């Protein structure tokens, strides 16, 4: 019980401080309404990742999945008019793991009428390792099976992870 209370108090106090890094998310021209942030907080027990995104595509209906994949990639938030994020590269995978065990494989976004909010804790990377890398939102959910990227569809939004506390 003491360890659970310790972890809870550590995580609650975490949000009293600014994040260690932030990715400002912007949609591709076709999805220009997408915007938001993904924040990264380094802790002793891993990285807490907080995302809040608006303007996401969604389907009406109670039985529609409305789930979109989100990953950290290896490249840049750059590309061409036809493929705005084609230089994003593959998933961040420093240990050469199979999908979905890449360090950059993140939990999916559950879209609620265009909005998504998530908070999770991961030990797959530390904040310094991912600085300068892009966070990508895809137009489909990750099936957690198909190699190498989970058949998650096109890249519809991107943001570069930048230090908020001079961690470089």
GIJOBEL-V341691 format. One record per residue. RES is the residue in three letters. PHI is phi as a letter, one per 30 degrees, with the letter a starting at -180 (999 if undefined). Layout:
# GIJOBEL-V341691
res/phi
RES/PHI
RES/PHI
This chain:
# GIJOBEL-V341691
res/phi
UNK/999
UNK/d
UNK/d
UNK/d
UNK/d
UNK/d
UNK/d
UNK/e
UNK/d
UNK/d
UNK/d
UNK/d
UNK/d
UNK/e
UNK/d
UNK/d
UNK/c
UNK/d
UNK/d
UNK/d
UNK/a
UNK/b
UNK/c
UNK/d
UNK/c
UNK/b
UNK/d
UNK/d
UNK/e
UNK/d
UNK/b
UNK/d
UNK/d
UNK/d
UNK/a
UNK/l
UNK/b
UNK/b
UNK/c
UNK/b
UNK/c
UNK/d
UNK/b
UNK/d
UNK/c
UNK/k
UNK/c
UNK/c
UNK/c
UNK/c
UNK/b
UNK/b
UNK/b
UNK/b
UNK/i
UNK/d
UNK/d
UNK/a
UNK/c
UNK/d
UNK/k
UNK/d
UNK/c
UNK/d
UNK/d
UNK/h
UNK/b
UNK/b
UNK/d
UNK/b
UNK/b
UNK/c
UNK/c
UNK/c
UNK/c
UNK/b
UNK/d
UNK/b
UNK/l
UNK/c
UNK/d
UNK/d
UNK/b
UNK/e
UNK/b
UNK/d
UNK/c
UNK/d
UNK/i
UNK/d
UNK/d
UNK/d
UNK/b
UNK/d
UNK/c
UNK/h
UNK/d
UNK/d
UNK/d
UNK/c
UNK/c
UNK/d
UNK/e
UNK/d
UNK/d
UNK/c
UNK/d
UNK/d
UNK/c
UNK/c
UNK/d
UNK/b
UNK/h
UNK/j
UNK/c
UNK/b
UNK/b
UNK/b
UNK/b
UNK/a
UNK/c
UNK/b
UNK/c
UNK/d
UNK/a
UNK/c
UNK/d
UNK/e
UNK/d
UNK/c
UNK/e
UNK/i
UNK/c
UNK/d
UNK/c
UNK/c
UNK/c
UNK/c
UNK/c
UNK/b
UNK/d
UNK/d
UNK/d
UNK/h
UNK/b
UNK/e
UNK/c
UNK/c
UNK/b
UNK/i
UNK/h
UNK/d
UNK/i
UNK/d
UNK/d
UNK/c
UNK/a
UNK/a
UNK/a
UNK/d
UNK/d
UNK/b
UNK/d
UNK/c
UNK/b
UNK/h
UNK/d
UNK/d
